Amino acid sequence: MTRSRKPVLALGGVAAAAAALVLAAPNASAYVTSVTVSSGSSINLGSGNYGTNCSYTVTVNGSPNEYVWLYDSSSATFSPQQLGLGNGGTATATWTPTSTGTHYLQAWSYNGSQWATAQVGTGINLGSACVVS
């Protein structure tokens, strides 16, 4: 009985072609490139630029039309929590921390994520400003 090696060689050629395509593909860039938090009208009395129960603007930049979810390592709310970056690749949300300490804010997409760090103190929301102690 004689065995043919043709099917094995054909599979090897397909695997080599697939590997060449993967190696020739351009490097994918991060889909979320930055996350920033504006301190707005906070008045820092020594505990940080952000205060509990005061609202701040989070800006996310990345690839156009990417969907991004926002998370905080501590207690906080986002409005909205899911963003579409639109044609310009930028979107904003309102972040309201509800606990003091170090907060790590993450903008996450299926294709990558970025972090911002915020030190949150006790906030006194005066409406037009937030006093942080």
C-alpha positions, 0 to 999 in steps of 0.5 A: 500500500502506497501513501501519498504526501500531497495532502500534507504538502498542500496543508503546509502550503496553506499554513505558510501562506496564512503565516505570511499574511499575519506577518505582513499585516500592519500593526494595529494601533490602540483603539483607546489612546487617552483618558483625561479628567477635567478638574473643572471648578474644584477648589483644592484644600489639600486632598486632591483635585476631585471631590465626592458627589461633585461631577467632572468631565471625562474625555476619551480619545481613540479610533473613530466610531469605536465603542468604549465602556467606562469603569472606576476602581472605586465607587462612582457613577458615569453618565453615560457609561458606554460611549461611541467615539464618533467620526472624530474619535472623541467623546465625553461623559460625566464622572461623579465619584462617591468615595474618597481615595485613589480612583483608577478610571478605565476606558475599555474597548474590545481592542484596548484600554487606557487608564487615568488616575484621580485622587478624590477627597471629600467634596462639598458641592456648591453647585458652581464649584466644588470645595475639596477637603 
